[in-house]
């Protein structure tokens, strides 16, 4: 890569703060494969720094700024899932059973959309099942 002027103009922290539960944003795409016992999923939560340069070639959302480099700052958390039952750590023990997506969302302090992704993925790997409805909301319970 050609050398560029790397003077720091300003630094700011990203408003996006992830956690291990955000793995379900990606797991919904491979939820049929998770029940395969030969599959091991390793999740690493990191803090990274993104270096941008104003070269006029970047995307319109970044007003012409291009991403020049990304640097690993530190590893925040690390978890290995070697069997499907290990995903039950995301269901809190204090959650009343049966539960809805809304009660799961409130208990974990996550968005309702992420709670829906969780219950969808856990249903696909046969850890949850639908036991009824409460109004328009599905009621979920753990498979025994």
ABEGO torsion letter per residue (X at the ends): XBBBBABBABBBBBABBBBAAAAAAAAAAAAAAAABAABBBBBBBBBBBBBBBBAGABBAAAGGBBBABBBBABBABBBBBABAAAAAAABBAABBOBBBAAAAAAAAGBBAAAAAAAAAAAAAAGABBBAEBBEABBBBBBBX
